[in-house]
Amino acid sequence: MKQYEVIGVIITLLGAVLWGVSGASVQFLSNFRDMNLEWLVTMRLITAGLLTVIYAWFRFGNSIFNVFHSVKDTLGLIVFGVFGMALCQYTYFRSIALAGAGIATVLQYLAPSMIIIYLLVRYGKRPSKGETVSVILALVGTICLMGNDDGLSIESFPLMVLVWGLLSAVGVAVYSISPVDLLNKYGTLPIVGFGMLISGIVAAILFHQPNSYATWDVWTEIG
């Protein structure tokens, strides 16, 4: 395995770990601190997006704004931000609030299967053996989270949990597929930063939730 592939694997694993920690934090904030999820998503996207854009500007200067010189690329950035980042996070958080991080993750990890089917249907790209095995293992591993003393708990899937969970999987699929050309053309930092910032602004307009309504203490701040 080449060095850049090793780095890619490490970053992917780190991302999965951090996403898991994020899910557990959201469950704590929602269930034990009564935090407004619309406020949380909005603040999370705007803050992370603004910090990323500022960092990108210090590194690359005004070239980070090149994406806005093309109407097509700007629209692609908006799609990535709103229907990828924002949709993925908000629906995942909603699933967690309703059913917990375990079941929410089970449903969200249908996204790789969606991506493989999309690539097969649109481009005729057949999945490799490694991709097929990894998807199967991911599904089996996350389905195990549903287990209890009586086996799989199918009744734990009320309609709204299923809807939010599947939408989160769609968000992950859009998040993974839509920005590929933009990332190659403009770089990771500008696209990710502006994607979060734009989606955060859209969320602020749509949700209009200026208050968190949470019980604030040191654990809330850590979460």
Secondary structure as the mmCIF struct_conf table of DSSP 4:
data_model
#
loop_
_struct_conf.conf_type_id
_struct_conf.id
_struct_conf.beg_label_comp_id
_struct_conf.beg_label_asym_id
_struct_conf.beg_label_seq_id
_struct_conf.end_label_comp_id
_struct_conf.end_label_asym_id
_struct_conf.end_label_seq_id
HELX_RH_AL_P HELX_RH_AL_P1 GLN A 3 PHE A 32
BEND BEND1 ARG A 33 ARG A 33
HELX_RH_AL_P HELX_RH_AL_P2 LEU A 37 PHE A 60
HELX_RH_3T_P HELX_RH_3T_P1 GLY A 61 HIS A 69
HELX_RH_AL_P HELX_RH_AL_P3 VAL A 71 VAL A 79
HELX_RH_PI_P HELX_RH_PI_P1 PHE A 80 ALA A 86
HELX_RH_AL_P HELX_RH_AL_P4 LEU A 87 ALA A 99
HELX_RH_AL_P HELX_RH_AL_P5 ALA A 101 GLN A 108
TURN_TY1_P TURN_TY1_P1 TYR A 109 LEU A 110
HELX_RH_AL_P HELX_RH_AL_P6 ALA A 111 TYR A 123
HELX_LH_PP_P HELX_LH_PP_P1 ARG A 126 SER A 128
HELX_RH_AL_P HELX_RH_AL_P7 LYS A 129 ILE A 143
HELX_RH_3T_P HELX_RH_3T_P2 CYS A 144 MET A 146
STRN STRN1 GLY A 147 ASN A 148
TURN_TY1_P TURN_TY1_P2 ASP A 149 ASP A 150
STRN STRN2 GLY A 151 LEU A 152
HELX_RH_3T_P HELX_RH_3T_P3 ILE A 154 SER A 156
HELX_RH_AL_P HELX_RH_AL_P8 LEU A 159 ILE A 177
TURN_TY1_P TURN_TY1_P3 SER A 178 PRO A 179
HELX_RH_AL_P HELX_RH_AL_P9 VAL A 180 TYR A 186
HELX_RH_AL_P HELX_RH_AL_P10 THR A 188 PHE A 207
BEND BEND2 ASP A 217 ASP A 217
HELX_RH_AL_P HELX_RH_AL_P11 VAL A 218 ILE A 222
#
